[in-house]
Amino acid sequence: MALRAFTKKGIRSGFTRVLNSVPPRPAAQSFFSSSLEDAVKELTPASVRCISEFSFSSVSGLAHHKVQVVLPLTRCFHASSELWARRTNNELVHENSSNKKIPKKGKFVKRIRTEPPVEAPYVPPKLKRTTKSLVDKTIDIFEGMTIIELAKRAGESISTLQDILVNVGEKVDSEFDPLSIDIAELVAMEVGINVRRLHSNEGAEILPRPAVVTVMGHVDHGKTSLLDALRQTSVAAKEAGGITQHLGAFVVGMQSGASITFLDTPGHAAFSAMRARGAAVTDIVVLVVAADDGVMPQTLEAMAHAKAANVSIVVAINKCDKPAAEPERVKLQLASEGLLLEEMGGDVQVVQVSAIKKTGLDSLEEALLLQAEMMDLKARIDGPAQAYVVEARLDRGRGPLATAIVKAGTLVCGQHVVVGSEWGRIRAIRDMVGKLTEKATPTMPVEIEGLKGLPMAGDDIIVVESEERARMLSEGRKKKFEKDRLRKISEGATETLEPSDEVSKRVEMPIIVKADVQGTVQAVTDALRTLNSPQVFVNVVHVGVGPISQSDVELAKACGACIVGFNVKGPSSSIGLAASQASIKKLAV
Ligand code: GDP
């Protein structure tokens, strides 16, 4: 470095002074007097090439060395005369500014802070990774696990968990004592961890069970029509003279005595929403493809969802009554999308149907039964029930009602249950015909009454031993749910604030969603959220079941939201008037 400074700068400054006949500055003087000879000895061939055309005359005994310069050779150091002029000026400025080194532009300079930043407040470092990983962590819990096992899975110390146990009023003498699964969940929630309940099938009665089927496919390909047609053949329709209502699920009975349970909300939005909440109730997906339209984007999406959930597919080529129907083309398209159809050597059955003409429905039901048989579906029949909500609604007289499908065990009237973050004591169980029944067995859709609040589609239903336990678990879940919600909001806020100006220009669109049943509310909300983009942020501020009410209008007024009503009766004239006065946009779908 010293050498380079010497060759490039030292010589140049010496050169400048000789040219201008200015006596050398002190710094240059010391340089000239002491090190020139030594430095010349150390010159590299490259630098020598640069200065070879200078002539040095060193007179021994003299106080300094004299450098003679040949004028035209300045080109050795500078490509152009402007650059030369600029560099010379810069150097003069540098030297005049109290000997401070000014870094050259574009070069990285390590700044050493000498004074504390007085005005900047201390901002604690964000423990983003740790917090996130903890909240997103899910552990498996089971009945009878010890504190040691729980501590190991949760990554917490035994003493921390013991303190929490004391706080929730549970007396545990030793860390080897078995914990009930509910207490394990409470403790895990206290430390902010999600749980997955494992149920043992040991010593239980395992019996074959009917399949649960969901209908998916592209919009307008006839999912709803097919479900309607199938519902007409359902047990409920037969008993009620063809009159049925949308309750979230229905059962189709076959002559052989076997049955199939159909989930009533078509589309993969509802399917994924249920799955996201841990409710993997579907065994088989009926993929509806219109014979006159073929494979479309949502057909592929439905296929992807089914594959991701590891659920079998049975294809229903619908609208086969149409003259433009080309079922063979649809089959080829599906095969080219990687679906291994039975007639092409694979295992995916294809049935041609017409939902409108009600043809091919028997074949579809038989194909589903065959698929279920091949899957050898079985479930634990005895023991406490493990069930999921597929639909929920508010009834004026009966309060919150939830349509549930039992996955394992038996749900019995009078039991205390925790449903999502709600709880209650089952006052009544009704089957899909509306008949009161004492208990519900696997895959039997039932309507339960007696909950304190309205649960959501996909919520799990667990049976607990007492009212106190139910209250405690419900409170714990609500607390955790709220904590997670706030965390998501704050994460969303930082994400929105952090990036460039473009994000701050994102337009927020507050929306209130009202629909006839809980499942639809969720499906509509999910569909609206898919509209989120870098330009628009769909903020669903409130969702609810039932007609648009005065309080919805008030809320919309307060936050400038528009109201989306799906499958609900139009609001009364007074509410409509209030909404128009407040310039609230209403959208009835
Ligand atoms: P979804 O959006 O998939 O639920 O489709 P829909 O069930 O709402 O049906 C969309 C349209 O296709 C409606 O106008 C139905 O009448 C019509 N449609 C459904 N199935 C059939 C069918 O088998 N044949 C004919 N010709 N039309 C059908």
Residues whose N, C-alpha, C, O or C-beta is under 5 A from the ligand:
A	BS01	GDP	H218 V219 D220 H221 G222 K223 T224 S225 L226 N318 K319 C320 D321 K322 V353 S354 A355 I356 K357
